[in-house]
């Protein structure tokens, strides 16, 4: 029993003692097209509509919601982390041919900064398997099988 308790405590210390397991953040900056409270970030190309060139972003691609509440939230763009770049952009599922605006949503070109929070649980699966495998091996070894 003492072995199981030690193994359990060691597992807890390994998992929760590492700060990157609990919460890891990184910052991403880039350009996108803001439509309402959403910023689309997957750029597909340019198109022309009667002499005006528009950047086109993928409606089905990566996007982030805008957060207006005080304090930082993971995987949201804070409203004060948006910089208007001027000009309009389009959001669609394809790059439109010239002088065609079928299916387009108009937006504004923005530069954004985003805090991405990572919880790299997959990096610690081996620790969990090792701990439970060790406990299982200990229990099996201690059982006496009488035929």
C-alpha positions in Angstrom: 0.0 0.0 0.0 2.9 2.3 0.7 4.1 1.9 -2.9 0.7 2.9 -4.3 0.5 6.0 -2.1 4.0 7.0 -3.1 3.3 6.4 -6.8 0.1 8.4 -6.6 1.8 11.4 -4.9 4.7 11.3 -7.4 2.2 11.4 -10.3 0.3 14.3 -8.8 3.5 16.3 -8.2 4.7 15.5 -11.8 1.4 16.6 -13.4 0.5 19.6 -11.3 4.0 20.8 -10.4 4.8 21.6 -14.0 3.3 25.0 -14.8 3.1 24.4 -18.5 0.6 21.6 -17.9 -1.8 23.9 -16.1 -1.6 26.9 -18.3 0.6 28.0 -21.1 0.0 31.1 -23.1 1.4 32.6 -26.3 0.6 35.7 -28.3 -0.3 35.7 -31.9 -0.6 38.8 -34.1 -1.8 39.1 -37.6 -4.2 40.7 -40.1 -7.8 39.8 -40.7 -11.2 41.0 -41.7 -13.6 42.2 -39.0 -17.3 41.5 -39.7 -19.4 42.4 -36.6 -17.9 40.8 -33.5 -15.8 38.3 -35.5 -12.3 38.6 -37.1 -11.7 36.2 -39.9 -7.9 35.4 -40.3 -7.5 33.0 -43.2 -6.5 35.1 -46.2 -7.4 33.6 -49.6 -6.4 36.3 -52.1 -7.5 39.6 -53.7 -10.3 40.4 -56.1 -11.3 43.6 -57.9 -14.8 45.1 -57.9 -15.1 48.0 -60.4 -11.7 49.4 -59.8 -11.4 48.7 -56.1 -9.2 45.8 -54.8 -10.4 43.8 -51.8 -8.7 41.3 -49.7 -10.8 38.1 -49.4 -10.9 36.0 -46.2 -12.3 32.5 -45.8 -15.7 32.4 -44.1 -15.1 28.7 -43.2 -11.5 29.3 -42.1 -10.0 30.3 -38.7 -11.8 33.1 -36.9 -11.8 34.6 -33.5 -14.6 36.4 -31.5 -14.0 39.8 -30.0 -14.3 40.2 -26.2 -15.5 43.5 -24.8 -15.4 42.5 -21.1 -12.6 43.7 -18.8 -9.6 41.4 -18.4 -7.9 39.0 -20.7 -9.7 35.9 -22.0 -7.9 33.0 -23.7 -8.6 32.6 -27.4 -10.5 35.8 -27.8 -9.4 39.1 -29.3 -9.7 41.9 -26.8 -11.5 44.9 -28.2 -8.5 47.1 -27.4 -6.2 44.8 -29.2 -7.7 45.6 -32.6 -6.2 48.3 -34.9 -8.2 49.4 -37.9 -6.1 49.3 -41.0 -8.5 51.3 -43.1 -10.3 50.0 -46.1 -12.8 47.3 -46.6 -12.3 43.5 -47.1 -14.6 40.7 -48.0 -15.4 37.4 -46.3 -16.6 34.6 -48.6 -16.0 30.9 -49.2 -14.1 31.6 -52.4 -12.2 34.4 -54.1 -14.8 36.1 -56.3 -14.1 36.8 -60.0 -13.7 40.5 -60.9 -16.8 42.6 -60.6 -18.8 39.9 -58.8 -19.8 40.2 -55.2 -22.0 37.1 -54.9 -22.1 35.7 -51.3 -19.8 38.4 -49.9 -19.9 39.9 -46.4 -18.2 43.3 -46.2 -15.8 44.0 -43.3 -12.9 46.2 -42.3 -9.2 45.4 -42.5 -7.8 45.0 -39.0 -4.6 44.0 -37.2 -5.2 41.9 -34.1 -3.3 40.5 -31.1 -4.5 37.4 -29.5 -3.6 35.5 -26.3 -3.7 31.8 -27.1 -3.9 29.4 -24.1 -2.6 25.9 -24.4 -3.3 23.0 -22.2 -0.8 20.4 -23.5 -2.5 17.4 -22.0 -1.3 15.1 -24.8 2.3 15.7 -23.7 1.6 14.0 -20.4 -0.4 10.9 -21.5 2.8 8.8 -21.1 3.0 9.8 -17.4 -0.7 8.8 -16.8 -0.2 5.5 -18.6 3.0 4.8 -16.7 1.3 5.6 -13.3 -1.8 3.4 -13.9 0.3 0.7 -15.5 2.6 0.6 -12.5 -0.4 0.5 -10.1 -1.9 -2.3 -12.1 1.3 -4.3 -12.2 1.7 -3.9 -8.4 -1.8 -5.1 -7.7 -1.4 -8.1 -10.1 2.0 -9.0 -8.6 0.6 -9.0 -5.0 -2.4 -11.2 -5.8 -1.9 -14.9 -5.0 -3.6 -17.2 -7.4 -4.4 -20.6 -5.9 -5.2 -23.3 -8.4 
